């Protein structure tokens, strides 16, 4: 399987990121950052936020790796 690149959205129904890998994610028309912990998505490092308290994996529909840091 090829390594995804920043800018290439991946459908969660096709592939999930590595567990606890910080990624860019999209849900409900919102783009944010988060990670999949193996059971649920945690978005914006706020596991207690009502938006992320869900057992529905389809909460986040797409994800992509974070971009590379600048070399400066």
C-alpha positions as CSV (number, residue, x, y, z in Angstrom):
1,X,0.0,0.0,0.0
2,X,1.4,3.4,-0.9
3,X,2.2,6.0,1.7
4,X,-0.5,8.8,1.5
5,X,0.7,12.4,1.1
6,X,-0.6,15.7,2.4
7,X,-3.3,16.9,0.1
8,X,-4.6,13.4,-0.7
9,X,-7.9,12.8,1.2
10,X,-8.4,9.2,2.2
11,X,-11.9,7.9,2.9
12,X,-12.1,6.3,6.4
13,X,-14.3,3.6,4.8
14,X,-11.3,2.6,2.7
15,X,-8.4,3.0,5.2
16,X,-7.8,4.3,8.7
17,X,-4.6,6.0,9.8
18,X,-2.2,4.2,12.2
19,X,-3.6,4.2,15.8
20,X,-2.6,7.4,17.6
21,X,-1.2,9.0,14.4
22,X,-1.9,12.7,14.3
23,X,-3.6,13.6,11.0
24,X,-5.7,16.2,9.3
25,X,-9.3,15.0,9.4
26,X,-12.7,16.1,8.0
27,X,-16.1,15.7,9.5
28,X,-19.5,17.6,9.1
29,X,-17.8,20.0,6.6
30,X,-15.1,20.9,9.1
31,X,-11.4,20.3,8.7
32,X,-9.3,19.9,11.8
33,X,-6.6,17.7,13.3
34,X,-7.1,14.5,15.3
35,X,-6.2,10.9,15.8
36,X,-8.0,7.6,15.8
37,X,-7.3,5.7,19.0
38,X,-8.4,2.3,17.7
39,X,-12.1,2.8,18.7
40,X,-13.1,6.4,18.3
41,X,-11.7,9.6,16.9
42,X,-10.3,12.3,19.2
43,X,-10.3,15.7,17.5
44,X,-8.5,18.9,18.6
45,X,-7.1,17.0,21.6
46,X,-10.5,17.4,23.3
47,X,-11.8,13.9,24.2
48,X,-14.5,15.4,26.5
49,X,-16.0,17.7,23.8
50,X,-19.5,16.7,22.8
51,X,-18.5,16.6,19.1
52,X,-16.0,13.9,19.7
53,X,-17.8,11.8,22.3
54,X,-19.1,9.2,19.9
55,X,-18.7,5.5,19.3
56,X,-19.5,6.0,15.6
57,X,-16.3,5.6,13.6
58,X,-18.0,7.4,10.6
59,X,-17.9,10.6,12.6
60,X,-14.7,11.5,10.7
61,X,-15.2,10.7,7.0
62,X,-11.8,11.6,5.5
63,X,-8.2,12.0,6.7
64,X,-4.8,12.8,5.3
65,X,-1.3,13.0,6.8
66,X,0.0,16.2,8.3
67,X,2.2,18.3,6.0
68,X,6.0,18.2,6.4
69,X,7.4,21.0,8.6
70,X,9.3,23.8,6.9
71,X,13.1,23.4,6.6
72,X,13.8,26.9,7.9
